[in-house]
């Protein structure tokens, strides 16, 4: 499979990764807001990008299983850097808790920003 998109790693706090080129597959670009090593951020973006390229369609607030060994959520939002809506990809913490669940690690809570209460969770 040809990787036909770019990934940008933004070092500002909070650290983020986002794609350019997934719109050609009928998707919003994706953004991950976690302090990952660059190779980890690129791997997650590329795996999600490959799934989108081969037909994955997501909706705002949708949980997706099967891409990794843990579920992830997609939320439509404005990116940290830029002016076009993206899908923010949200990962659970080491205990499997998401930012809206009590006890979630602070680093993982921060991946959604301060307005995560507005997002509707669809399972």
N, C-alpha and C positions, 0 to 999 in steps of 0.2 A: 504494500500500500504506500502510495506517495503521500508524504506529509506536505500539504498544500496550504499551510497557514504559518504565521509567525507567532512567537511567544515573547512578550516583554516582561522583564523582571524589574520591578520598581523597588528600590532600596529604602525609600522614605518610610517613616513610621506611619501607619503600619505597612509592613512588607506585603507586596502583592504581585500576582502574576496575572496577565491577561493575554488573550489571543487577538489576532487580526487575520481575518480570512475565512472564518466559519460562516459568515453571512452567505457565501456562495453555495452553501448547503441548506439554506433556508432556516438558519438558526441565528439567534443573537450571539454575539461574542461571549466568552466566558471569562470570569474573574475569580481568582482564589485569593483570599486575604488571610494568609497564615505565614508565620516566619519559618519557611521551609528552606532547606538547602536548594540551590539553583537546580541541580539535577532532579530533585524530588518534585519541585514545582513544574518543571518541564515535563516530567513523566506523567504527572496527573493531568496536565493540560493536553498532552498528546494522546493519552488514552481516551479522554473524554472527546477530544476532537475527532479521533478515529471512529468512535461510536456514532458521533453526529454525521460524519462523512458517509457512514454505511447505513444511515437511516434512523438513528435515534432522534425522536422528537420529544421535547419536554414542554411542560407548561409551568407557569408561575406557581411555586409552592409544591411542586411534585417531588416525591421521593423516588430515587432510582436505585435498584439493587442489581448486583451482578457485574458491575464494572470493576469493582475492587472487592476486597474481603469485608467490606462494610458498606452500609447504605449511605447515600449522599442526597442532599436536597438542592434544588435549583430555585432561585428567587430572582425575579425581574426587578432590577433596581438601577440607579445611576452609578457609574463606576467611581472609584476614588479619584481617577485621573481620566478626564475625558467628558464628553457631553452627549453620548449615545447610550441608551439603555443596554445593559448586559444581563446575563444570568450570573448571579453570584452563586458559586458552588460552595455549599456548606457541609463540612465534615464533622463527625462526632469526635469527642475527646477520647482519651485512652481508656475511659470507663464505658464508652459507647453512648455518652450523653451529648445531646445537642444543646445549643446556646439557650434555648427556651426552657430547658429542663433544670430543676434544682440540682445544684452540686456540680454543674458543668465547669470545667477548668476555665479560668479567666482568659487565657490566650484564645481558646475556642469561642468563648462568648464574644470576644472582640471582632471575630471574622464577619459578623453581620452588621456591625455598626450600632448606633444608638437607637435606631428606629425599627428594630426587628419585630416589635409587637404588632406592627401593621401587617406583617406577612401572614397569610393564611396557610396552614399546613394541610397538605392533601396526602393521604397514605393509600 
